[in-house]
Amino acid sequence: MVRKILNYVENKYVEPEGKEKYDVFNPAFGEVIAKVAEATREEVDRAIDLAHEAYLKWSEVPIPERIKTLFKLETLMWENLNEISEITTNEHGKTFEDAKGDLIRAIQNVESAAAATYHIMGRNNKDIARGIDEEMIKVPLGVFGIISPFNFPSMVPFWFFPYAIALGNTVVIKQSEKTPMSMEKIMELVGKAGIPPNVVQYITGGREAVDYILENPKIVGISFVGSTPVAKAVYSKAHSLKKRVQAGASAKNFVLVMPDAKLDSVIKNIISSFYGNAGERCLAGSVLVTLPENHDKVLKAFLEEAKGIRVGYGMEKDTYMGPVIRKEHKEKIEEFIESGVEQGAKLLLDGRKIRIDKYPKGFFLGPTVFDNVTVDMRIGNEEIFGPVASVVTAKSFDQAIDLINSSRYGNASSIYTSSGFYAKEYVKRVDAGNIGVNLGVAAPISFYPFAGMKESFYGEIHPQGGDEHVNFFTDRKVVISRWY
């Protein structure tokens, strides 16, 4: 059954007014399962107007009452964990276990948002001068726009909206038109949790809807995750309109395996960092860095593990890696693979050759492994966002650091080593916001910020993390008083 994705406004589902424009696929089946309409400007403006009216009341609700709704939402999300995870698998392609992890991370952010309210407390001083007191208070700002990507349809919106509403703001969410179904379902739970009408709105659409959100004068800030070109555009436009912005962007993550790493213990973790979520995550490993003395050993172990990965439909229990999101994205990744061959890299495992007989229309690619890659090749310096591993050999630890820091991106990087010295040097010298030590995916827990440097982040305050979001979703008032 192909149906239209609904908006969620005034705590009820409503039929979009705009024309159907985007297809939602089950990537494993290669079939359309839903349609998404492009929101009209009138729809977006109305949702924002309602959110602004709700903000004037919601900002006056005592913090303990706001928190109670988050606790209720958390309970409802646990109760619906399997249902929402299956929706995610069918609209995105990731395995059921990965989809559950996606939603559990979202739930953790609900918990963290409830705790973040304790950081809203200001500070005060008596008698800064004779008879004069001073205090600083933190206050909500208004309506925030949340623009979320396709790859984590549950988790990423929850990096933002629970914090925003816990701190007294309201939100309008525009989820990726590629994966809108998980958040559409979650909106039902928002209403059941007792969050008042119009505190959280959900609208469908693509680029035009984003522009309408950015341009509306009642939007005070934007939380965004997506590719670097779009992040730059969102950041530039929102800033020009004097809005707050936090914009997560693209990545090219290097993973260094030192000769002293306990390879037998960590190889499965390394593989997971490259091929989990089909490589469609901004924390995915992309470039595997070795030294001459351990190159052959690491490459052999990596290749053997990669060859053993079972690719298929994410709802089947023995599937390790699902399809990529779209046929055109598959074709883009295949172009990257071809460019690697043309530029002289050695193709050891070609994911283009995989065939899943049970799902012949699915957008499947197998794990791909290149050796003899250099960082001036496309596969060595551009974000692929797919299951492609590029192996680079550095002459020394110092050269490995230089290669990693030559990237224009700085989202994440990891080192595998038994040496405390090399680990500490790596943390100190690598220009990346999220650093793993003997961990391939340095994913911060909800009460730490999701960091990012260089062209992997635009803004001043990072997503997630209690203190970070208190600063983003509130402003400061300093009150100096004297009483006679």
Buried (B, 14 or more C-beta within 10 A) or exposed (E): EEEBBBBBBBBEBEEBEBEBBBBBBBBBBBEEBBBBBBBBBEBBBBBBBBBBBBBEEBBEBEBEEBBBBBBBBBBBBEEBBEEBBBBBBBBBBBBBBBBBBBBBBBBBBBBBBBBBBEBBEBEEEEEEEEEEBBBEBBEBBBBBBBBBBBBBBBBBBBBBBBBBBBBBBBBBBBBBBBBBBBBBBBBBBBBBBBBBBBBBBBBBBBEBBBBBBBBBEBBBBBBBBBBBEBBBBBBEBBBEBEBBBBBBBBBBBBBBBBBEBEBEEBBEBBBBBBBBBBBBBBBBBBBBBBBEEBBEBBBEBBBEBBEEBEBBBBBBEEBBBBBBBBBEBBEBBBEBBBBBEEBEBEBBBBBBEBEBEEBEBBBBBBBBBBBBBBBEBBBBBBBBBBBBBBBBBBEEBEEBBBBBBEBEBBBBBBBBBEBEEBBEBBBEEBBBBBBBBBBBBBBBEBBBBBBBBBBBBBBEBBBBBBEBBBBBBBBEEEEEEEEE
